[in-house]
Amino acid sequence: MMKSDKNTAQYLLKLLEEHGVDYVFGYPGEQILPIYEALRESKIKHVLTRHEQAAIHAADSYARISGKCGVCLATAGPGAMNLVMGVSACYKDNVPVLILTGDVPTDVKGNDTFQDLPLNEVFKPICYKSYNAHSPEKLENSINEAFMHFEEGITGPFHINIPKNIQSKPMNMHHKVIHTNIIKPIKESDIQDTIKRIDESEKPIIIAGYGLIYSGAMEEFIEFVEKSDIPVTTTWNARGIIPESDERNLGLTGNRGTIKANYAAEHADLVIALGTRLSERTASHINTENIIQINTNKEHDHGKTFYNYNVKDFLKKVNETEFSKENSKWKNRINSKDDVPPRKLEETDKLHPETVIKNILSHCDNNTTIAIDAGTIPTYFTTESKLEKSGQILFSGGLGPMGYAVPAAIGATYARHDDVIIAATGDGAIQMTIEELGVLSTYKLPIIVIIINNNKLGIIKQWQDMTGVPNYQVDLENPDFIKIAEAYDIKADNITSIEELNEKLTLAIKEKKPHLFNVEVADVPIPLPVVKEKNSF
């Protein structure tokens, strides 16, 4: 331990450095200025977004693919409130982020002063924990506790609220960074019960979730799959954990899943759910009696058998077993089920969005990362893509916010410096966070933004059409996206043909500079889900 003569803000950043934080995404304000002053001399690099919502989305995507905690900063009042939607998205998808908000000084807190809001009460329902750092000691303990949870594999957002006067307070204490190597003891009876049920099952499957990726259990997971000979399905966020070209991977399960994956999930007599919360979009068609679920988060208990363990540690113990059976008969039965044949696309005056997305994907390889927005776009990227590694397509599936793609692409750029980064968005979604083009321009980020533009809120229009009501408030009178991009000093092109798209996208990938494409597409309905959602567990 060493004596510190720093103020609390400087000490905070030193503590974050020692916990391995490289980047923070944020936006300054009066009540967080001491931390920004300390950032001047910190090794941590700050990325200035143009809106706090973008800061949390960038931290979100950075965490998803770096395997590290994402960190964002915002000031009190409006700054903190602008984070709420993005924090909710992290909460729904169990993304490990640390949210630091400034607050009014402690001597005026609760007196209805300028920008004073009950921030801990705001963030508690959408965070695993919300701390109020009312002293330097409390701040230190809160930081260490949050990172202890991250290291133990408990994912999701943690919030720390720091009054301005505490940030400036001198630190007269020994600083300590606490890491945990604590492994929660795993009951031998739980391991033996799992192995017994695997041996007795005739139709087992695995549902692989994002928790496998964040806990660093990839090696243990692959070993388990090879030893047990059990077919694998995945959640959206775990796509690519086994290459989707691998015959062991049946693909995505749930309402946008493959025929084979959903058949296997529905007919399985044993479902081993690893690191997944089993949302209704993933598991509404599965018999809960057949589920063994392993998850670090107790509130995600959805199977009849739930084990509250770190999935990496659990698999290490299971892998000590040599499985004697193989599942060829069951796998042959699954593989006899045909997947959905290619659709015959209707003729349209403008480009068909499915054709556009197929062509975008044809330019992508294992060194490409695509952030996608909510709306019609996820459907096509789900049905048309085959992922060879995890985190190739970033999507906030639990909440589905519009405006996610561009900020998420920003975070991805800092996590995967050498990848080609694409933000695929719609003409509605881009206008939620279009100001973030300023980040691409300022930092010269080689992000390719592709707007799939049908001049509609397409998915809302389709819902209205399906329920037999007239279209209402779904037509968009869009601005000139090319001029907006050029105002940010970003090269931009309108695209009206596939030949033009292929030619210019090839050049943009080679140039490695910010680029925006506005692709005019036809207004056509998206394919309906393979599995309709039932009630949540």
Secondary structure as UniProt FT lines:
FT   STRAND          2..3
FT   HELIX           8..18
FT   TURN            19..20
FT   STRAND          23..26
FT   HELIX           30..32
FT   HELIX           33..39
FT   TURN            40..41
FT   STRAND          45..48
FT   HELIX           52..66
FT   STRAND          70..74
FT   TURN            76..77
FT   HELIX           78..81
FT   TURN            82..83
FT   HELIX           84..93
FT   STRAND          97..103
FT   TURN            106..110
FT   TURN            114..115
FT   HELIX           119..123
FT   HELIX           124..126
FT   STRAND          129..132
FT   HELIX           136..151
FT   TURN            152..153
FT   STRAND          157..163
FT   HELIX           164..167
FT   STRAND          174..175
FT   HELIX           188..200
FT   STRAND          204..208
FT   HELIX           210..214
FT   TURN            215..216
FT   HELIX           218..228
FT   STRAND          232..234
FT   HELIX           236..238
FT   TURN            239..240
FT   TURN            244..245
FT   TURN            247..248
FT   STRAND          249..252
FT   TURN            255..256
FT   HELIX           259..267
FT   STRAND          270..274
FT   HELIX           280..283
FT   TURN            284..285
FT   HELIX           288..290
FT   STRAND          291..294
FT   HELIX           298..300
FT   STRAND          305..307
FT   HELIX           311..318
FT   TURN            319..320
FT   HELIX           328..335
FT   HELIX           353..362
FT   TURN            366..367
FT   STRAND          368..372
FT   HELIX           377..384
FT   TURN            390..391
FT   STRAND          393..394
FT   TURN            397..399
FT   TURN            402..403
FT   HELIX           405..415
FT   TURN            417..418
FT   STRAND          420..426
FT   TURN            427..428
FT   HELIX           429..432
FT   HELIX           434..436
FT   HELIX           437..443
FT   STRAND          447..453
FT   HELIX           458..466
FT   TURN            467..468
FT   HELIX           481..487
FT   TURN            488..489
FT   STRAND          491..495
FT   HELIX           498..511
FT   STRAND          515..521
//
